[in-house]
């Protein structure tokens, strides 16, 4: 992600490793289970022609929260945790690498 004043590029880069596991998974769940309907959207301005209604947004947040609370197995230790906790663990690992307290940063890889 390119640097730009006010843009949280480091956070965006950190979150990229979780995009398919969390964000894409949430969207696919909403679509595949037909949880969103045409009424959950409304027309927006040209730069964002379709927007999510407040009810649609509530559905998205509910499924997103469920995903964050779902379990995931850590590859190295085999321990179970939640995606919510895993995000925190990875953020702390990145911090340690930036501060020189760790030899590097290893992104999370499922399977």
C-alpha positions in Angstrom: 0.0 0.0 0.0 1.3 3.4 -1.0 2.1 6.0 1.5 -0.2 8.9 1.6 -0.9 11.4 4.4 -3.5 10.0 6.8 -3.5 6.5 5.1 -2.8 3.7 7.6 -0.5 1.8 5.2 1.1 -0.4 7.8 -2.2 -1.5 9.1 -3.5 -2.2 5.6 -0.3 -4.3 4.9 -0.7 -6.3 8.1 -4.4 -6.9 7.4 -3.7 -8.1 3.8 -2.6 -11.5 5.1 -6.1 -11.9 6.6 -8.2 -10.6 3.8 -9.0 -13.9 2.2 -9.5 -15.7 5.5 -11.7 -13.1 7.1 -13.1 -10.4 4.7 -13.5 -12.5 1.6 -14.9 -15.4 3.7 -17.5 -13.1 5.2 -18.6 -11.8 1.8 -18.8 -15.3 0.3 -20.9 -16.4 3.3 -23.3 -13.5 2.8 -23.6 -14.2 -0.9 -23.7 -18.0 -0.8 -26.2 -18.2 2.0 -28.3 -15.5 0.3 -28.2 -13.5 3.5 -28.3 -10.2 1.5 -31.2 -9.2 -0.7 -31.6 -6.4 -3.3 -33.3 -4.4 -0.6 -30.1 -4.4 1.4 -28.6 -2.0 -1.2 -29.4 1.5 -2.4 -28.0 3.8 -5.1 -25.1 6.0 -4.2 -22.9 8.6 -5.9 -21.0 7.9 -9.2 -17.8 7.0 -7.3 -19.7 4.5 -5.1 -22.8 3.5 -7.2 -24.1 0.9 -4.8 -24.2 1.2 -1.0 -25.2 -1.1 1.8 -28.3 -0.2 3.7 -28.2 0.0 7.5 -30.0 -3.4 7.7 -27.5 -4.9 5.2 -24.6 -3.4 7.2 -26.0 -5.0 10.4 -26.0 -8.4 8.6 -22.4 -7.9 7.5 -21.2 -6.9 11.0 -23.0 -9.9 12.5 -21.3 -12.4 10.1 -17.9 -10.5 10.5 -18.1 -10.8 14.3 -18.9 -14.5 14.0 -15.9 -15.0 11.8 -13.6 -13.2 14.2 -14.8 -15.4 17.0 -14.4 -18.6 15.0 -11.5 -20.9 15.7 -8.3 -21.3 13.9 -5.3 -23.6 14.5 -1.9 -22.1 14.7 0.5 -23.9 12.3 3.6 -23.9 14.5 2.1 -24.9 17.8 -1.1 -26.6 16.8 -2.9 -24.6 19.4 -6.5 -23.3 18.8 -7.3 -19.6 19.0 -9.7 -17.2 17.4 -9.1 -14.9 14.5 -9.7 -12.0 16.8 -6.8 -13.1 19.1 -4.6 -14.1 16.0 -4.9 -10.5 14.7 -3.6 -9.2 18.0 -0.7 -11.8 18.1 0.4 -10.9 14.5 0.2 -7.1 15.3 2.5 -7.7 18.3 4.9 -9.8 16.3 5.1 -7.1 13.7 5.8 -4.5 16.4 8.6 -6.7 17.8 10.1 -7.0 14.4 9.9 -3.2 13.7 11.4 -2.4 17.2 14.3 -4.9 16.6 13.2 -7.3 19.4 12.6 -10.1 16.8 14.6 -11.4 13.9 11.8 -10.8 11.4 8.1 -11.1 10.9 6.4 -14.2 9.7 3.0 -13.7 8.2 0.2 -16.2 9.2 -0.4 -18.9 6.6 -3.3 -21.2 6.9 -2.6 -24.9 6.2 
